[in-house]
């Protein structure tokens, strides 16, 4: 993979998230959408407590999700 093709920012975590938790990124984004309007750390806590994601993975998903809103 070339330097230009490598994802940057939160998206750089996506391959690891999919491999570790066995769900596509769309699955996690749907969960965040269904959670309704919440603050960044509230969404991170939701993913960590209810879905057992690690902090870095949860943070990357939430950062990407909120940036796309």
C-alpha positions in Angstrom: 0.0 0.0 0.0 1.4 3.4 -0.9 1.6 6.3 1.5 -1.2 8.1 -0.3 -3.5 5.1 -0.1 -3.1 4.6 3.6 -6.1 5.9 5.6 -5.3 8.8 8.0 -6.8 9.9 11.2 -9.6 7.9 12.8 -10.1 5.8 9.6 -6.6 4.3 10.1 -8.1 2.3 12.9 -10.9 0.8 10.8 -9.2 -2.4 9.6 -8.1 -3.3 13.1 -11.6 -2.6 14.4 -13.2 -4.8 11.8 -10.7 -7.6 12.5 -10.9 -7.4 16.3 -14.7 -7.2 16.7 -15.9 -9.0 13.6 -18.3 -6.3 12.5 -18.1 -3.8 9.6 -17.6 -0.1 10.4 -21.2 0.5 9.2 -22.4 -1.6 12.1 -20.7 0.6 14.7 -21.8 3.8 12.9 -25.4 2.5 13.0 -25.1 2.0 16.8 -23.8 5.6 17.2 -26.7 6.9 15.1 -29.2 5.0 17.1 -27.7 6.4 20.4 -29.1 9.8 19.5 -27.4 13.1 20.2 -24.7 12.7 22.8 -21.4 14.2 23.7 -18.2 12.6 22.4 -17.2 10.9 25.6 -20.7 9.7 26.2 -20.6 7.8 22.9 -17.1 6.5 23.7 -18.4 5.2 27.0 -21.4 3.6 25.4 -19.2 1.6 23.0 -16.8 0.6 25.7 -19.4 -0.5 28.3 -22.1 -2.0 26.1 -20.0 -3.4 23.3 -16.6 -4.0 25.0 -14.6 -1.9 22.5 -11.2 -0.6 23.6 -10.8 3.1 24.3 -8.8 3.8 21.2 -11.1 2.0 18.9 -14.2 3.6 20.4 -12.6 7.0 20.3 -11.7 6.6 16.6 -15.2 5.5 15.7 -16.8 8.4 17.6 -14.4 11.0 16.1 -15.2 9.8 12.6 -18.9 9.7 13.3 -19.1 13.2 14.7 -16.9 14.7 12.0 -19.3 13.3 9.4 -22.3 14.9 11.0 
